[in-house]
Amino acid sequence: MSATEETQDVPWGDVTPDAARRLMVAAVEAFAERGYHATTTRDIAGRAGMSPAALYIHYKTKEELLHKISTIGHTKAVAILQTAADAEGTPAERLAQAVRHFVVWHAGHHTTARVVQYELDALDAEHRAEVVQLRRQCDAAVRRILTDGVKAGDFEVPDIPGATLAVLSLCIDVARWFNVAGRRTPDEVGASYADLVLRMVGAGPRL
Protein backbone atom coordinates (compact mmCIF):
# COMPACT_ATOMS: atom_id res chain seq x y z
CA MET A 1 0.00 0.00 0.00
CA SER A 2 1.31 3.43 -0.86
CA ALA A 3 2.07 5.97 1.85
CA THR A 4 -0.60 8.25 0.38
CA GLU A 5 -3.29 5.63 0.71
CA GLU A 6 -2.28 4.71 4.23
CA THR A 7 -2.93 8.27 5.37
CA GLN A 8 -6.30 8.61 3.63
CA ASP A 9 -9.74 7.22 4.41
CA VAL A 10 -9.25 3.77 2.96
CA PRO A 11 -12.40 1.99 1.74
CA TRP A 12 -12.12 -0.84 4.27
CA GLY A 13 -11.69 1.32 7.35
CA ASP A 14 -14.76 -0.34 8.86
CA VAL A 15 -13.64 -3.92 8.20
CA THR A 16 -13.31 -5.85 11.44
CA PRO A 17 -11.61 -7.50 13.21
CA ASP A 18 -8.20 -5.93 12.83
CA ALA A 19 -6.70 -9.15 11.46
CA ALA A 20 -9.25 -9.27 8.63
CA ARG A 21 -8.48 -5.66 7.75
CA ARG A 22 -4.73 -6.31 7.77
CA LEU A 23 -5.19 -9.25 5.43
CA MET A 24 -7.28 -7.11 3.08
CA VAL A 25 -4.63 -4.38 2.99
CA ALA A 26 -1.95 -7.01 2.36
CA ALA A 27 -4.01 -8.60 -0.41
CA VAL A 28 -4.50 -5.29 -2.21
CA GLU A 29 -0.78 -4.63 -2.05
CA ALA A 30 0.07 -8.10 -3.34
CA PHE A 31 -2.57 -8.15 -6.09
CA ALA A 32 -1.49 -4.72 -7.32
CA GLU A 33 2.19 -5.69 -7.34
CA ARG A 34 2.05 -9.28 -8.61
CA GLY A 35 -1.41 -9.68 -10.10
CA TYR A 36 -4.16 -11.86 -8.66
CA HIS A 37 -3.13 -15.13 -10.28
CA ALA A 38 0.56 -14.80 -9.36
CA THR A 39 -0.26 -14.04 -5.71
CA THR A 40 -0.55 -16.90 -3.24
CA THR A 41 -2.32 -16.98 0.10
CA ARG A 42 1.13 -17.39 1.64
CA ASP A 43 2.17 -14.09 0.02
CA ILE A 44 -0.84 -12.33 1.52
CA ALA A 45 -0.46 -13.81 4.98
CA GLY A 46 3.26 -13.03 5.02
CA ARG A 47 2.66 -9.38 4.17
CA ALA A 48 0.14 -9.21 7.01
CA GLY A 49 2.60 -10.81 9.43
CA MET A 50 0.47 -13.92 9.85
CA SER A 51 0.70 -17.62 9.10
CA PRO A 52 -1.06 -18.93 5.95
CA ALA A 53 -3.54 -20.80 8.14
CA ALA A 54 -4.60 -17.53 9.78
CA LEU A 55 -5.98 -16.23 6.49
CA TYR A 56 -8.59 -18.99 6.30
CA ILE A 57 -10.05 -17.96 9.64
CA HIS A 58 -11.33 -14.79 7.97
CA TYR A 59 -11.54 -15.67 4.26
CA LYS A 60 -12.38 -19.08 2.83
CA THR A 61 -10.43 -18.51 -0.39
CA LYS A 62 -8.21 -16.01 -2.13
CA GLU A 63 -11.10 -15.34 -4.52
CA GLU A 64 -13.42 -14.47 -1.64
CA LEU A 65 -10.89 -11.91 -0.49
CA LEU A 66 -10.74 -10.36 -3.96
CA HIS A 67 -14.53 -10.32 -4.10
CA LYS A 68 -14.77 -8.38 -0.83
CA ILE A 69 -12.13 -5.89 -1.98
CA SER A 70 -13.87 -5.43 -5.32
CA THR A 71 -17.31 -5.05 -3.76
CA ILE A 72 -16.14 -2.44 -1.27
CA GLY A 73 -14.33 -0.48 -3.97
CA HIS A 74 -17.22 -0.56 -6.42
CA THR A 75 -19.72 0.39 -3.71
CA LYS A 76 -17.61 3.47 -3.05
CA ALA A 77 -17.58 4.26 -6.77
CA VAL A 78 -21.37 3.99 -6.95
CA ALA A 79 -21.73 6.33 -3.97
CA ILE A 80 -19.45 8.96 -5.53
CA LEU A 81 -21.26 8.99 -8.86
CA GLN A 82 -24.80 8.72 -7.52
CA THR A 83 -24.15 11.57 -5.09
CA ALA A 84 -23.10 13.76 -8.00
CA ALA A 85 -26.05 12.65 -10.14
CA ASP A 86 -28.47 13.49 -7.32
CA ALA A 87 -26.84 16.82 -6.43
CA GLU A 88 -28.38 20.25 -6.94
CA GLY A 89 -27.05 22.37 -9.77
CA THR A 90 -26.79 22.34 -13.53
CA PRO A 91 -25.86 19.21 -15.46
CA ALA A 92 -22.42 20.74 -16.07
CA GLU A 93 -21.87 21.30 -12.36
CA ARG A 94 -23.02 17.77 -11.54
CA LEU A 95 -20.82 16.23 -14.26
CA ALA A 96 -17.82 18.21 -13.04
CA GLN A 97 -18.46 17.00 -9.50
CA ALA A 98 -18.79 13.39 -10.63
CA VAL A 99 -15.58 13.44 -12.64
CA ARG A 100 -13.57 15.41 -10.09
CA HIS A 101 -14.47 13.17 -7.15
CA PHE A 102 -14.19 9.95 -9.14
CA VAL A 103 -10.72 10.90 -10.39
CA VAL A 104 -9.56 12.04 -6.96
CA TRP A 105 -10.55 8.66 -5.54
CA HIS A 106 -8.77 6.73 -8.29
CA ALA A 107 -5.63 8.84 -7.86
CA GLY A 108 -5.62 8.94 -4.07
CA HIS A 109 -6.32 5.20 -3.86
CA HIS A 110 -4.53 4.20 -7.06
CA THR A 111 -3.19 0.91 -5.68
CA THR A 112 -6.62 -0.16 -4.50
CA ALA A 113 -8.31 1.10 -7.65
CA ARG A 114 -6.01 -0.92 -9.90
CA VAL A 115 -7.10 -4.10 -8.15
CA VAL A 116 -10.77 -3.11 -8.03
CA GLN A 117 -10.94 -2.09 -11.69
CA TYR A 118 -8.57 -4.51 -13.42
CA GLU A 119 -8.97 -7.88 -11.66
CA LEU A 120 -12.66 -8.37 -12.42
CA ASP A 121 -12.08 -11.42 -14.61
CA ALA A 122 -10.47 -13.29 -11.71
CA LEU A 123 -13.80 -13.44 -9.87
CA ASP A 124 -16.04 -16.49 -10.18
CA ALA A 125 -19.23 -16.15 -12.21
CA GLU A 126 -21.53 -15.33 -9.29
CA HIS A 127 -19.24 -12.75 -7.75
CA ARG A 128 -18.44 -11.22 -11.12
CA ALA A 129 -22.16 -10.78 -11.80
CA GLU A 130 -22.53 -8.91 -8.49
CA VAL A 131 -19.72 -6.52 -9.35
CA VAL A 132 -20.99 -6.04 -12.90
CA GLN A 133 -24.30 -4.91 -11.40
CA LEU A 134 -22.45 -2.28 -9.36
CA ARG A 135 -20.67 -1.15 -12.52
CA ARG A 136 -24.04 -0.76 -14.22
CA GLN A 137 -25.09 1.56 -11.42
CA CYS A 138 -22.00 3.67 -12.06
CA ASP A 139 -22.86 3.75 -15.74
CA ALA A 140 -26.47 4.73 -14.98
CA ALA A 141 -25.42 7.65 -12.77
CA VAL A 142 -23.16 9.19 -15.42
CA ARG A 143 -25.66 8.47 -18.17
CA ARG A 144 -28.36 10.29 -16.18
CA ILE A 145 -26.23 13.42 -15.91
CA LEU A 146 -25.39 13.37 -19.61
CA THR A 147 -29.04 12.82 -20.53
CA ASP A 148 -30.10 15.76 -18.37
CA GLY A 149 -27.45 17.92 -20.02
CA VAL A 150 -28.60 17.00 -23.52
CA LYS A 151 -32.25 17.63 -22.65
CA ALA A 152 -31.34 21.03 -21.21
CA GLY A 153 -29.39 21.91 -24.33
CA ASP A 154 -26.18 22.22 -22.30
CA PHE A 155 -24.33 19.23 -23.80
CA GLU A 156 -23.71 18.15 -27.38
CA VAL A 157 -23.60 14.37 -27.05
CA PRO A 158 -24.97 12.41 -30.02
CA ASP A 159 -24.08 9.05 -28.43
CA ILE A 160 -24.86 9.08 -24.71
CA PRO A 161 -23.91 5.41 -24.03
CA GLY A 162 -20.61 5.90 -25.86
CA ALA A 163 -19.89 9.15 -24.04
CA THR A 164 -20.69 7.49 -20.71
CA LEU A 165 -18.16 4.75 -21.42
CA ALA A 166 -15.57 7.32 -22.47
CA VAL A 167 -16.01 9.39 -19.29
CA LEU A 168 -15.77 6.39 -16.98
CA SER A 169 -12.81 4.90 -18.84
CA LEU A 170 -10.94 8.20 -18.71
CA CYS A 171 -11.43 8.49 -14.95
CA ILE A 172 -10.63 4.86 -14.16
CA ASP A 173 -7.41 4.92 -16.18
CA VAL A 174 -5.95 7.43 -13.70
CA ALA A 175 -5.35 4.51 -11.33
CA ARG A 176 -3.05 2.92 -13.89
CA TRP A 177 -0.62 5.83 -14.29
CA PHE A 178 -0.94 8.07 -11.23
CA ASN A 179 2.32 8.48 -9.32
CA VAL A 180 2.41 10.01 -5.85
CA ALA A 181 5.91 11.27 -6.65
CA GLY A 182 4.63 13.11 -9.71
CA ARG A 183 4.05 16.82 -10.12
CA ARG A 184 0.27 16.83 -9.70
CA THR A 185 -1.88 16.03 -6.69
CA PRO A 186 -5.10 14.00 -6.90
CA ASP A 187 -7.10 17.23 -6.54
CA GLU A 188 -5.21 18.85 -9.41
CA VAL A 189 -5.76 15.85 -11.65
CA GLY A 190 -9.44 15.79 -10.70
CA ALA A 191 -9.89 19.45 -11.61
CA SER A 192 -8.05 18.98 -14.89
CA TYR A 193 -10.14 15.98 -15.88
CA ALA A 194 -13.37 17.76 -14.98
CA ASP A 195 -12.41 20.56 -17.39
CA LEU A 196 -11.49 18.03 -20.06
CA VAL A 197 -14.75 16.08 -19.79
CA LEU A 198 -16.87 19.23 -19.94
CA ARG A 199 -15.10 20.21 -23.13
CA MET A 200 -15.71 16.70 -24.48
CA VAL A 201 -19.46 17.10 -24.07
CA GLY A 202 -19.49 20.64 -25.44
CA ALA A 203 -20.06 22.38 -22.11
CA GLY A 204 -16.90 24.52 -22.06
CA PRO A 205 -14.80 25.22 -18.95
CA ARG A 206 -15.75 23.63 -15.63
CA LEU A 207 -18.27 25.70 -13.68
C-alpha positions as CSV (number, residue, x, y, z in Angstrom):
1,M,0.0,0.0,0.0
2,S,1.3,3.4,-0.9
3,A,2.1,6.0,1.8
4,T,-0.6,8.2,0.4
5,E,-3.3,5.6,0.7
6,E,-2.3,4.7,4.2
7,T,-2.9,8.3,5.4
8,Q,-6.3,8.6,3.6
9,D,-9.7,7.2,4.4
10,V,-9.3,3.8,3.0
11,P,-12.4,2.0,1.7
12,W,-12.1,-0.8,4.3
13,G,-11.7,1.3,7.3
14,D,-14.8,-0.3,8.9
15,V,-13.6,-3.9,8.2
16,T,-13.3,-5.9,11.4
17,P,-11.6,-7.5,13.2
18,D,-8.2,-5.9,12.8
19,A,-6.7,-9.2,11.5
20,A,-9.3,-9.3,8.6
21,R,-8.5,-5.7,7.7
22,R,-4.7,-6.3,7.8
23,L,-5.2,-9.3,5.4
24,M,-7.3,-7.1,3.1
25,V,-4.6,-4.4,3.0
26,A,-1.9,-7.0,2.4
27,A,-4.0,-8.6,-0.4
28,V,-4.5,-5.3,-2.2
29,E,-0.8,-4.6,-2.1
30,A,0.1,-8.1,-3.3
31,F,-2.6,-8.2,-6.1
32,A,-1.5,-4.7,-7.3
33,E,2.2,-5.7,-7.3
34,R,2.1,-9.3,-8.6
35,G,-1.4,-9.7,-10.1
36,Y,-4.2,-11.9,-8.7
37,H,-3.1,-15.1,-10.3
38,A,0.6,-14.8,-9.4
39,T,-0.3,-14.0,-5.7
40,T,-0.5,-16.9,-3.2
41,T,-2.3,-17.0,0.1
42,R,1.1,-17.4,1.6
43,D,2.2,-14.1,0.0
44,I,-0.8,-12.3,1.5
45,A,-0.5,-13.8,5.0
46,G,3.3,-13.0,5.0
47,R,2.7,-9.4,4.2
48,A,0.1,-9.2,7.0
49,G,2.6,-10.8,9.4
50,M,0.5,-13.9,9.8
51,S,0.7,-17.6,9.1
52,P,-1.1,-18.9,6.0
53,A,-3.5,-20.8,8.1
54,A,-4.6,-17.5,9.8
55,L,-6.0,-16.2,6.5
56,Y,-8.6,-19.0,6.3
57,I,-10.0,-18.0,9.6
58,H,-11.3,-14.8,8.0
59,Y,-11.5,-15.7,4.3
60,K,-12.4,-19.1,2.8
61,T,-10.4,-18.5,-0.4
62,K,-8.2,-16.0,-2.1
63,E,-11.1,-15.3,-4.5
64,E,-13.4,-14.5,-1.6
65,L,-10.9,-11.9,-0.5
66,L,-10.7,-10.4,-4.0
67,H,-14.5,-10.3,-4.1
68,K,-14.8,-8.4,-0.8
69,I,-12.1,-5.9,-2.0
70,S,-13.9,-5.4,-5.3
71,T,-17.3,-5.0,-3.8
72,I,-16.1,-2.4,-1.3
73,G,-14.3,-0.5,-4.0
74,H,-17.2,-0.6,-6.4
75,T,-19.7,0.4,-3.7
76,K,-17.6,3.5,-3.0
77,A,-17.6,4.3,-6.8
78,V,-21.4,4.0,-6.9
79,A,-21.7,6.3,-4.0
80,I,-19.5,9.0,-5.5
81,L,-21.3,9.0,-8.9
82,Q,-24.8,8.7,-7.5
83,T,-24.2,11.6,-5.1
84,A,-23.1,13.8,-8.0
85,A,-26.0,12.6,-10.1
86,D,-28.5,13.5,-7.3
87,A,-26.8,16.8,-6.4
88,E,-28.4,20.2,-6.9
89,G,-27.1,22.4,-9.8
90,T,-26.8,22.3,-13.5
91,P,-25.9,19.2,-15.5
92,A,-22.4,20.7,-16.1
93,E,-21.9,21.3,-12.4
94,R,-23.0,17.8,-11.5
95,L,-20.8,16.2,-14.3
96,A,-17.8,18.2,-13.0
97,Q,-18.5,17.0,-9.5
98,A,-18.8,13.4,-10.6
99,V,-15.6,13.4,-12.6
100,R,-13.6,15.4,-10.1
101,H,-14.5,13.2,-7.1
102,F,-14.2,9.9,-9.1
103,V,-10.7,10.9,-10.4
104,V,-9.6,12.0,-7.0
105,W,-10.5,8.7,-5.5
106,H,-8.8,6.7,-8.3
107,A,-5.6,8.8,-7.9
108,G,-5.6,8.9,-4.1
109,H,-6.3,5.2,-3.9
110,H,-4.5,4.2,-7.1
111,T,-3.2,0.9,-5.7
112,T,-6.6,-0.2,-4.5
113,A,-8.3,1.1,-7.6
114,R,-6.0,-0.9,-9.9
115,V,-7.1,-4.1,-8.2
116,V,-10.8,-3.1,-8.0
117,Q,-10.9,-2.1,-11.7
118,Y,-8.6,-4.5,-13.4
119,E,-9.0,-7.9,-11.7
120,L,-12.7,-8.4,-12.4
121,D,-12.1,-11.4,-14.6
122,A,-10.5,-13.3,-11.7
123,L,-13.8,-13.4,-9.9
124,D,-16.0,-16.5,-10.2
125,A,-19.2,-16.1,-12.2
126,E,-21.5,-15.3,-9.3
127,H,-19.2,-12.7,-7.7
128,R,-18.4,-11.2,-11.1
129,A,-22.2,-10.8,-11.8
130,E,-22.5,-8.9,-8.5
131,V,-19.7,-6.5,-9.3
132,V,-21.0,-6.0,-12.9
133,Q,-24.3,-4.9,-11.4
134,L,-22.5,-2.3,-9.4
135,R,-20.7,-1.2,-12.5
136,R,-24.0,-0.8,-14.2
137,Q,-25.1,1.6,-11.4
138,C,-22.0,3.7,-12.1
139,D,-22.9,3.8,-15.7
140,A,-26.5,4.7,-15.0
141,A,-25.4,7.6,-12.8
142,V,-23.2,9.2,-15.4
143,R,-25.7,8.5,-18.2
144,R,-28.4,10.3,-16.2
145,I,-26.2,13.4,-15.9
146,L,-25.4,13.4,-19.6
147,T,-29.0,12.8,-20.5
148,D,-30.1,15.8,-18.4
149,G,-27.5,17.9,-20.0
150,V,-28.6,17.0,-23.5
151,K,-32.3,17.6,-22.6
152,A,-31.3,21.0,-21.2
153,G,-29.4,21.9,-24.3
154,D,-26.2,22.2,-22.3
155,F,-24.3,19.2,-23.8
156,E,-23.7,18.1,-27.4
157,V,-23.6,14.4,-27.1
158,P,-25.0,12.4,-30.0
159,D,-24.1,9.0,-28.4
160,I,-24.9,9.1,-24.7
161,P,-23.9,5.4,-24.0
162,G,-20.6,5.9,-25.9
163,A,-19.9,9.1,-24.0
164,T,-20.7,7.5,-20.7
165,L,-18.2,4.7,-21.4
166,A,-15.6,7.3,-22.5
167,V,-16.0,9.4,-19.3
168,L,-15.8,6.4,-17.0
169,S,-12.8,4.9,-18.8
170,L,-10.9,8.2,-18.7
171,C,-11.4,8.5,-15.0
172,I,-10.6,4.9,-14.2
173,D,-7.4,4.9,-16.2
174,V,-6.0,7.4,-13.7
175,A,-5.4,4.5,-11.3
176,R,-3.0,2.9,-13.9
177,W,-0.6,5.8,-14.3
178,F,-0.9,8.1,-11.2
179,N,2.3,8.5,-9.3
180,V,2.4,10.0,-5.9
181,A,5.9,11.3,-6.6
182,G,4.6,13.1,-9.7
183,R,4.0,16.8,-10.1
184,R,0.3,16.8,-9.7
185,T,-1.9,16.0,-6.7
186,P,-5.1,14.0,-6.9
187,D,-7.1,17.2,-6.5
188,E,-5.2,18.8,-9.4
189,V,-5.8,15.9,-11.6
190,G,-9.4,15.8,-10.7
191,A,-9.9,19.5,-11.6
192,S,-8.0,19.0,-14.9
193,Y,-10.1,16.0,-15.9
194,A,-13.4,17.8,-15.0
195,D,-12.4,20.6,-17.4
196,L,-11.5,18.0,-20.1
197,V,-14.7,16.1,-19.8
198,L,-16.9,19.2,-19.9
199,R,-15.1,20.2,-23.1
200,M,-15.7,16.7,-24.5
201,V,-19.5,17.1,-24.1
202,G,-19.5,20.6,-25.4
203,A,-20.1,22.4,-22.1
204,G,-16.9,24.5,-22.1
205,P,-14.8,25.2,-18.9
206,R,-15.7,23.6,-15.6
207,L,-18.3,25.7,-13.7
